[in-house]
Amino acid sequence: MSLHERLQRRIQRYGWDLAADRYEPLWQRQLSPAHLGLLALAAPMPGEAVLDVASGTGLVAFAAAEQVGCSGSVQGVDISEAMVASATQRAAVLGLEHVRFARMDGEQLSCAGHSYDLAYCALGLMYMPDPAAALRELFRVLRPGGRLAVVVWGARARCGWSAVFPIVDAEVNSDVCPLFFQLGAQGALTQLATDLGFEDIREQRIESVLEYADGAEACDAAFVGGPVAMAWSRFDEPVRRRVRRRYLQAISPWRVGQGYRMPGEFTVMLASKPRAMA
């Protein structure tokens, strides 16, 4: 593992720890079209064993748990300890014994091979230094004939909030996901999955609108509850004011009254592991 990859994992782990408390309030509604699209494309069946990689606070995992029922199981994994703790606490409160969460690197899963009927990765693959390694691991842990469903952000030009990355990078080398939007390019996921041996691949795009009540909420989503949370935590107040001002200027075309309606795009892929696999 290179120094860059170790640094990227550290940024993701501790950055999402910082964002964990604000993630759902700021992003659940915005990401709902992607999550619903993922679950519709690959609906869990009663009794199935499901793996949810980059599970975060468990938004997809809990939805899958409802569909597999108590005869099935859902294992959520995430690199962020705070995200895992939040999801674990919710599972306990809800009394869901067939849903478990663990801190795990998506590129090095501590799961036995041929263990799952269905694997999800919802808006996590583009954060990983080596997406191919993550998909290779998912291929390994799926049973023959098992399904994989992945969603990533789409094209940069179709995601209004994408300006956050160059704005933050102008202040500090945040090193957040150089391949972030490349995975959303037409056919990129399909090619990656094909190269790794998946079959029956389908890819589709979901257009969405990200709505924010005002500039404060839009900025909090971009800086506090998202992928640049670690960089934001290290900015002093003058820098914070500067990046907020620049971000609000960047998203001004989508201002409606006091609020914002920004475009968003997701790329969803469904694939299968060949049944003939030993």
C-alpha positions as CSV (number, residue, x, y, z in Angstrom):
1,M,0.0,0.0,0.0
2,S,1.5,3.4,-1.0
3,L,1.9,6.4,1.2
4,H,-0.8,8.2,-0.8
5,E,-3.3,5.3,-0.3
6,R,-2.6,5.2,3.5
7,L,-3.1,9.0,3.6
8,Q,-6.4,8.8,1.7
9,R,-7.7,6.1,4.0
10,R,-6.8,8.2,7.0
11,I,-8.5,11.2,5.6
12,Q,-11.7,9.2,4.9
13,R,-11.7,7.5,8.2
14,Y,-11.3,10.6,10.4
15,G,-13.1,12.9,8.1
16,W,-16.3,10.8,8.2
17,D,-15.9,10.5,12.0
18,L,-16.2,14.3,12.1
19,A,-19.1,14.3,9.7
20,A,-21.1,11.5,11.3
21,D,-23.4,13.5,13.6
22,R,-24.4,15.9,10.8
23,Y,-24.5,13.4,7.9
24,E,-28.1,12.3,8.0
25,P,-29.7,15.7,8.8
26,L,-27.9,17.3,5.9
27,W,-27.8,14.5,3.3
28,Q,-30.5,11.8,3.9
29,R,-33.1,13.7,1.9
30,Q,-30.7,14.7,-0.8
31,L,-29.4,11.1,-1.3
32,S,-32.8,9.5,-1.1
33,P,-33.2,9.2,-4.9
34,A,-29.9,7.3,-5.2
35,H,-30.7,5.0,-2.3
36,L,-34.2,4.3,-3.6
37,G,-32.9,3.7,-7.1
38,L,-30.3,1.3,-5.8
39,L,-32.9,-0.7,-3.8
40,A,-35.3,-0.8,-6.7
41,L,-32.6,-2.1,-9.1
42,A,-31.5,-4.8,-6.7
43,A,-34.3,-5.5,-4.2
44,P,-33.4,-7.8,-1.3
45,M,-35.4,-11.0,-1.1
46,P,-36.7,-12.6,2.2
47,G,-34.0,-14.7,3.8
48,E,-31.1,-13.4,1.9
49,A,-27.7,-12.5,3.3
50,V,-26.8,-8.9,2.4
51,L,-23.6,-6.9,2.7
52,D,-23.6,-3.1,2.7
53,V,-20.1,-1.6,2.1
54,A,-19.5,2.0,3.1
55,S,-22.7,1.7,5.0
56,G,-22.4,5.0,6.9
57,T,-25.2,5.4,9.4
58,G,-27.0,2.5,7.8
59,L,-29.6,4.1,5.5
60,V,-29.4,1.4,2.9
61,A,-28.7,-1.4,5.5
62,F,-31.9,-0.7,7.5
63,A,-34.0,-0.6,4.4
64,A,-32.5,-3.9,3.2
65,A,-33.1,-5.4,6.7
66,E,-36.8,-4.7,6.5
67,Q,-37.0,-6.6,3.2
68,V,-34.9,-9.7,4.1
69,G,-36.8,-10.1,7.4
70,C,-35.6,-12.0,10.4
71,S,-34.8,-15.0,8.3
72,G,-32.2,-13.0,6.5
73,S,-29.2,-11.0,7.6
74,V,-27.6,-7.6,6.8
75,Q,-23.9,-6.8,7.6
76,G,-23.0,-3.1,7.3
77,V,-19.4,-2.1,7.2
78,D,-17.7,1.3,7.1
79,I,-14.3,2.8,7.6
80,S,-15.6,5.4,10.1
81,E,-15.9,4.2,13.7
82,A,-18.3,7.0,14.5
83,M,-20.6,6.0,11.6
84,V,-20.5,2.4,12.7
85,A,-21.3,3.4,16.3
86,S,-24.3,5.4,15.2
87,A,-25.7,2.6,13.1
88,T,-25.1,0.0,15.8
89,Q,-26.9,2.1,18.4
90,R,-29.9,2.5,16.1
91,A,-30.1,-1.2,15.4
92,A,-30.1,-1.8,19.2
93,V,-32.9,0.8,19.7
94,L,-34.9,-0.8,17.0
95,G,-34.3,-4.3,18.3
96,L,-33.0,-5.5,14.9
97,E,-30.8,-8.5,15.8
98,H,-30.4,-9.6,12.2
99,V,-28.5,-6.3,11.3
100,R,-24.9,-5.9,12.4
101,F,-22.3,-3.2,11.7
102,A,-18.5,-3.3,11.9
103,R,-15.6,-1.0,11.1
104,M,-13.9,-2.4,8.0
105,D,-11.9,-1.2,5.0
106,G,-13.9,-1.8,1.8
107,E,-10.8,-2.8,0.0
108,Q,-9.8,-5.4,2.6
109,L,-13.0,-7.0,3.8
110,S,-12.8,-9.4,6.8
111,C,-15.6,-11.5,5.4
112,A,-15.5,-15.1,4.2
113,G,-15.7,-15.8,0.5
114,H,-19.0,-16.8,-1.0
115,S,-20.9,-15.4,2.0
116,Y,-23.5,-13.0,0.5
117,D,-26.4,-13.2,-1.9
118,L,-26.4,-9.4,-2.5
119,A,-23.9,-6.6,-1.9
120,Y,-24.5,-2.9,-1.9
121,C,-22.0,0.0,-2.1
122,A,-24.0,3.2,-2.0
123,L,-21.9,6.4,-2.6
124,G,-18.8,4.9,-1.2
125,L,-16.7,3.5,-4.1
126,M,-15.5,6.9,-5.3
127,Y,-13.9,7.6,-1.9
128,M,-11.7,4.5,-2.1
129,P,-8.1,4.9,-3.3
130,D,-8.4,1.7,-5.3
131,P,-12.0,1.1,-6.5
132,A,-10.9,-2.0,-8.4
133,A,-9.6,-3.6,-5.2
134,A,-13.0,-2.9,-3.5
135,L,-15.0,-4.4,-6.4
136,R,-12.6,-7.4,-6.4
137,E,-13.3,-7.9,-2.7
138,L,-17.1,-7.7,-3.4
139,F,-16.7,-10.3,-6.1
140,R,-14.9,-12.6,-3.7
141,V,-17.5,-12.4,-0.9
142,L,-20.5,-12.9,-3.2
143,R,-21.9,-16.3,-3.7
144,P,-22.0,-17.6,-7.3
145,G,-25.0,-15.9,-8.9
146,G,-24.9,-13.2,-6.3
147,R,-25.8,-9.6,-7.2
148,L,-23.8,-6.4,-6.8
149,A,-25.5,-3.0,-6.8
150,V,-23.4,0.2,-6.7
151,V,-24.2,3.9,-6.9
152,V,-21.8,6.7,-7.3
153,W,-22.1,10.4,-8.1
154,G,-22.5,11.1,-11.8
155,A,-20.7,13.6,-14.1
156,R,-19.1,16.6,-12.4
157,A,-20.9,19.0,-14.7
158,R,-24.2,17.6,-13.5
159,C,-23.5,17.9,-9.8
160,G,-23.9,21.5,-8.7
161,W,-22.1,21.0,-5.3
162,S,-18.9,19.8,-7.0
163,A,-17.3,23.2,-6.7
164,V,-16.6,22.4,-3.1
165,F,-13.5,20.4,-4.1
166,P,-11.5,23.0,-6.0
167,I,-12.5,25.7,-3.4
168,V,-11.1,23.6,-0.5
169,D,-8.1,22.5,-2.5
170,A,-7.2,26.1,-3.1
171,E,-6.7,26.5,0.7
172,V,-5.2,23.1,1.6
173,N,-4.2,19.9,-0.1
174,S,-7.3,18.0,1.0
175,D,-6.4,15.0,-1.2
176,V,-10.1,14.0,-1.5
177,C,-10.8,11.5,-4.1
178,P,-9.0,12.3,-7.4
179,L,-11.2,9.7,-9.1
180,F,-14.4,11.0,-7.5
181,F,-16.4,11.9,-10.6
182,Q,-14.5,9.7,-13.1
183,L,-16.4,6.7,-11.8
184,G,-19.6,8.4,-12.8
185,A,-18.6,8.8,-16.4
186,Q,-20.7,6.9,-18.9
187,G,-19.6,3.3,-18.9
188,A,-16.8,3.6,-16.3
189,L,-18.4,1.3,-13.7
190,T,-19.5,-1.1,-16.4
191,Q,-15.9,-1.4,-17.7
192,L,-14.5,-1.9,-14.3
193,A,-17.0,-4.6,-13.4
194,T,-16.5,-6.3,-16.7
195,D,-12.7,-6.4,-16.2
196,L,-13.2,-8.1,-12.8
197,G,-15.4,-10.9,-14.1
198,F,-18.9,-9.6,-13.3
199,E,-21.7,-10.3,-15.9
200,D,-25.3,-9.2,-16.7
201,I,-24.3,-5.6,-16.1
202,R,-26.8,-2.8,-16.3
203,E,-26.0,0.8,-15.7
204,Q,-28.4,3.7,-15.5
205,R,-28.5,7.4,-14.5
206,I,-30.7,9.1,-12.0
207,E,-31.1,12.9,-12.2
208,S,-32.0,14.6,-8.9
209,V,-32.3,18.1,-7.3
210,L,-30.6,18.9,-4.1
211,E,-32.6,21.4,-2.1
212,Y,-31.4,23.5,0.7
213,A,-33.4,26.0,2.8
214,D,-30.7,28.7,2.7
215,G,-27.0,29.3,2.3
216,A,-26.2,28.2,5.8
217,E,-27.7,24.7,5.2
218,A,-26.0,24.4,1.8
219,C,-22.6,25.3,3.2
220,D,-23.0,22.9,6.2
221,A,-23.8,20.1,3.8
222,A,-20.8,20.8,1.7
223,F,-18.3,21.5,4.4
224,V,-19.5,20.0,7.7
225,G,-21.4,16.8,6.8
226,G,-19.5,15.7,3.7
227,P,-16.2,14.5,2.3
228,V,-14.2,17.7,3.2
229,A,-15.1,17.7,6.9
230,M,-11.5,17.1,8.0
231,A,-10.1,20.0,6.0
232,W,-13.0,22.2,7.3
233,S,-12.2,21.2,10.9
234,R,-8.6,22.6,10.4
235,F,-9.6,25.9,8.9
236,D,-9.5,29.0,11.0
237,E,-12.5,31.5,11.0
238,P,-11.1,33.8,8.2
239,V,-10.5,30.8,5.9
240,R,-14.0,29.4,6.7
241,R,-15.6,32.7,5.8
242,R,-13.6,32.8,2.6
243,V,-14.5,29.3,1.4
244,R,-18.2,29.8,2.3
245,R,-18.3,33.0,0.3
246,R,-16.7,31.3,-2.7
247,Y,-19.0,28.3,-2.5
248,L,-22.1,30.4,-2.3
249,Q,-20.9,32.3,-5.3
250,A,-20.3,29.1,-7.2
251,I,-23.8,27.8,-6.5
252,S,-25.6,31.1,-7.0
253,P,-27.1,30.0,-10.4
254,W,-29.3,27.7,-8.5
255,R,-30.5,30.1,-5.9
256,V,-34.3,30.3,-5.5
257,G,-35.4,33.0,-3.1
258,Q,-33.5,32.3,0.1
259,G,-32.9,28.6,-0.8
260,Y,-31.1,26.6,-3.4
261,R,-32.2,23.9,-5.9
262,M,-29.0,22.4,-7.3
263,P,-28.7,19.6,-9.9
264,G,-27.4,16.3,-8.9
265,E,-26.7,13.1,-10.9
266,F,-26.1,9.5,-9.8
267,T,-24.8,6.5,-11.7
268,V,-26.3,3.2,-10.6
269,M,-24.9,-0.2,-11.7
270,L,-26.3,-3.7,-11.2
271,A,-24.0,-6.8,-11.9
272,S,-23.9,-10.5,-11.1
273,K,-21.2,-12.9,-10.2
274,P,-21.3,-15.8,-12.7
275,R,-23.1,-18.9,-11.4
276,A,-20.5,-21.2,-12.7
277,M,-17.9,-19.9,-10.3
278,A,-16.4,-22.5,-8.0
